[in-house]
């Protein structure tokens, strides 16, 4: 108990006793002790008492032990430049060997070579490929990888081994330069006249 409350209680007890004696002497009956400062005393004691602290739960015990989750360092996404596929669609092809309409003997082996100029703003990787699309394949292997990087405004030569058909006539085979996923970059062709 606080030292300030003890003297106050002693004073109140003495006042109570003196009041009860004076009342008992005047009436001659059994004194009824009604301490004057009882309510005041109770209020004072309650005010001096330290507050009762009820702990509040920080987690639901029925759910088990709470394990704190440490903060994770989430990496900030970096922007990866994505090239516009349309930047590949500029291709110029010119014949180096076997120009359009060249006469080739039936069944003869020949090599068709094109010069491919990258006129787009994106570079071609070595995984780009030359793919036969339609017409006469002339026994050529398809697809054929570019094999090296071709930067914008640079050129590369592509050669394909072929065999002329056995029947005389006009033949044309269409080829396409494609990205590794098959996205078309540009068209080129070989056109020959097969003679006996």
Order of alpha helices (4+ residues) and beta strands (2+ residues): alpha-alpha-beta-beta-beta-beta-beta-beta-beta-beta
